[in-house]
Each structure stands twice: as C-alpha cells, then as structure tokens.
Amino acid sequence: MKLSHVSALTEDAAQKGNTKLPQVGDSVFVSSLGKKVTVLKVEQSKKEILVQVGIMKMKVKLTEVVA
C-alpha cells in the first residue's frame, strides 16, 4: 500500500516543517524512541504509522516522526 499523492497533511506534521507523509519503505527518525525506523504501513485516518525497529513492530503517532 503506497500513497502516491496525499493532499491532506496532518496539522502537526505541517507545523513541524514536514511537508509530506512518510511512505511505506521510508526510513524516518522517531523522536520518542531516539532511533531511525522503517515505515511498514501508513494509517493517515488515525494519524499514526506502523514501523519496524530491529525485530519489533510498533505503532507511533505521526507527531513523533521526523522525516
């Protein structure tokens, strides 16, 4: 599931300077974990993403993501 064009951005991401949602396969930094993670799934309606950190998979809010 890859989002090619997303017209509606989350307000929090726009305030932090992020101009686009992360895409599946992207590597992003999650501030609450202090680590770079891989995006597995984007759930824009819930304003969160599923990421993989090592062998762990977890959901994080888009507000914690630094692209």
C-alpha positions, 0 to 999 in steps of 0.5 A: 500500500503506497500513497502516491499523492496525499493532499491532506497533511496532518496539522502537526506534521505541517507545523513541524516543517514536514511537508509530506507523509512518510511512505511505506519503505521510508526510513524516518527518525522517531523522536520518542524512541531516539532511533531511525525506523522503517515505515511498514504501513501508513494509517493517515485516518488515525494519524499514526504509522506502523514501523519496524525497529530491529525485530519489533513492530510498533505503532507511533503517532505521526507527531513523533516522526521526523522525516 
